[in-house]
Amino acid sequence: MRQRLPWLVSFSAAVVLSALHHAGPIRATPASTLFQSKTLYMGTFGEIDVSSRFIPPIAAHRERETNTWLSWQKTKGSSDLYVQSNVWQPRGSTGWHSHPGHSLIIVISGAVTDYEGHDPDCKPTVYTQGMTFVDPGGDHVHILRNEGPVAAQTVAVQLIPTGQPRRIDVAAPKNCPF
């Protein structure tokens, strides 16, 4: 072990010096003061390995086939589950951000407008009361804004690796610089 220590110290020092050399101003876009997120509940799971599926109808009855559904969730290591209440006042914004895991979201009231960082045209998608949508997390970058005249509220259920930040602020993509 003693032979590896000088290499590890040198490597660590190089990483720190490189990070300091390349450090620049943070260009993240934090949430506006017109947006509030509150954790309603939080719990931790051990490893998850579940699946659900419909069994397809027999071949003789294919004309009556319903939608096929498959759900599979598998994790290695523990996960934190969050139930979040999010409220936007008019003109409120989450700021550009991502999450390390996915989110299942339902709009409780008002409307939120979603802009996706990977969309070259920065087209808005509006979700109104009763609508649901999925934020896949990972490298998916987006912003949710209230562009309407009344407050908007969503509830989100998020599953992320234990110990990871629930939200990661990021810089505005060049295709959508607001």
C-alpha positions in Angstrom: 0.0 0.0 0.0 2.9 2.4 0.8 4.1 2.2 -2.8 0.7 3.4 -4.1 0.4 6.3 -1.8 2.8 8.7 -3.6 1.0 8.0 -6.9 -2.4 8.6 -5.3 -1.2 11.9 -3.7 0.3 13.1 -7.0 -2.9 12.1 -8.9 -5.1 13.9 -6.3 -3.0 17.0 -6.4 -3.2 17.0 -10.2 -7.0 16.7 -10.1 -7.3 19.6 -7.6 -4.9 21.8 -9.5 -6.7 21.1 -12.8 -10.1 21.9 -11.2 -8.7 25.2 -9.8 -7.1 26.1 -13.1 -10.4 25.4 -15.1 -12.7 26.9 -12.5 -14.8 29.8 -13.8 -17.9 31.6 -12.9 -20.9 29.4 -12.2 -23.5 29.9 -14.9 -26.2 27.8 -13.3 -29.7 29.0 -13.5 -31.3 28.5 -10.0 -35.0 28.6 -9.4 -36.7 32.0 -9.3 -38.1 33.3 -6.0 -41.6 32.8 -7.6 -41.0 29.0 -7.4 -41.1 26.9 -4.2 -40.4 23.2 -3.8 -41.3 21.4 -0.6 -40.5 17.8 0.3 -43.7 16.2 1.6 -42.2 12.8 2.2 -38.9 11.0 1.9 -37.9 7.4 2.4 -35.1 5.0 1.5 -35.3 1.7 -0.3 -32.7 -1.1 -0.5 -32.0 -2.6 -3.9 -35.0 -2.8 -6.1 -35.8 -5.5 -8.7 -39.4 -5.6 -9.7 -41.4 -6.0 -12.9 -45.0 -5.9 -13.9 -46.6 -6.8 -17.2 -49.9 -7.7 -18.9 -50.0 -11.2 -20.4 -50.9 -10.8 -24.1 -54.2 -12.3 -25.3 -54.1 -15.6 -27.1 -53.6 -15.5 -30.8 -57.2 -16.3 -31.7 -58.4 -13.1 -29.9 -55.8 -10.5 -31.2 -58.6 -8.2 -32.5 -59.6 -7.5 -28.8 -56.0 -6.9 -27.7 -55.6 -4.1 -25.2 -52.6 -1.9 -24.7 -49.5 -3.9 -23.7 -47.9 -2.6 -20.5 -44.5 -3.4 -19.0 -43.0 -1.7 -16.0 -39.5 -2.6 -14.8 -37.5 -0.9 -12.1 -34.1 -2.3 -11.1 -31.5 -0.5 -8.9 -28.1 -1.5 -7.6 -27.6 0.0 -4.2 -30.1 2.0 -2.2 -32.4 4.7 -3.5 -34.2 7.7 -2.0 -37.8 8.3 -2.8 -39.1 11.8 -2.6 -42.7 13.2 -2.9 -42.4 16.9 -3.8 -44.9 19.6 -3.9 -43.9 22.3 -6.4 -45.7 25.7 -6.6 -45.1 28.4 -9.3 -46.5 31.9 -9.0 -47.0 33.6 -12.4 -43.6 34.1 -14.1 -42.0 31.6 -11.7 -39.4 29.2 -13.0 -37.5 26.2 -11.8 -34.3 27.3 -13.6 -32.5 24.9 -15.8 -31.8 21.7 -14.0 -31.6 17.9 -14.0 -32.1 15.1 -11.5 -30.0 11.9 -11.1 -33.1 9.8 -11.3 -36.5 10.0 -12.9 -39.6 11.9 -11.8 -43.3 11.1 -12.3 -45.3 14.4 -12.2 -48.9 15.3 -12.1 -50.2 18.9 -12.5 -52.6 19.7 -9.6 -53.6 23.2 -10.7 -52.8 25.8 -13.3 -50.3 25.1 -16.1 -46.6 24.6 -16.4 -44.6 25.0 -19.6 -41.7 22.6 -20.1 -38.6 23.4 -22.3 -36.2 20.6 -23.0 -32.5 21.4 -23.2 -31.9 18.9 -26.1 -34.6 20.4 -28.3 -32.8 22.5 -31.0 -36.0 24.6 -31.5 -36.8 25.0 -27.8 -40.4 24.3 -28.4 -42.7 24.6 -25.3 -44.9 21.8 -24.0 -47.7 22.9 -21.8 -49.1 20.7 -19.1 -52.4 21.7 -17.5 -54.4 20.5 -14.5 -54.8 16.7 -14.4 -52.1 16.1 -17.0 -49.0 13.9 -16.2 -45.5 13.7 -17.6 -42.2 12.0 -16.9 -38.8 13.6 -16.4 -36.4 10.9 -17.2 -33.5 12.4 -15.1 -29.9 11.6 -15.8 -28.5 13.9 -18.5 -32.0 15.2 -19.3 -31.9 19.0 -18.8 -35.1 21.1 -18.6 -36.8 24.1 -17.2 -40.5 24.4 -16.0 -42.1 27.8 -16.1 -45.4 29.2 -15.2 -46.3 31.4 -18.2 -49.9 31.7 -17.2 -51.9 34.3 -15.1 -52.6 32.0 -12.0 -50.4 29.9 -9.6 -49.5 26.4 -10.8 -48.9 23.3 -8.7 -47.5 19.9 -9.3 -46.7 16.8 -7.2 -43.6 14.9 -8.3 -42.5 11.4 -7.1 -38.7 11.0 -7.6 -36.4 8.0 -7.2 -32.7 8.8 -7.0 -29.6 7.1 -5.8 -29.1 7.5 -2.0 -26.9 10.3 -1.1 -27.2 12.1 -4.4 -28.6 15.7 -4.7 -32.2 15.6 -5.6 -31.7 18.5 -8.0 -28.7 19.7 -10.1 -28.7 23.3 -11.3 -27.2 23.7 -14.8 -26.5 26.5 -17.3 -29.1 27.4 -19.9 -28.4 25.6 -23.1 -27.5 27.8 -26.1 -30.6 26.9 -28.0 -32.9 28.2 -25.2 -31.1 31.0 -23.5 -33.8 32.4 -21.2 
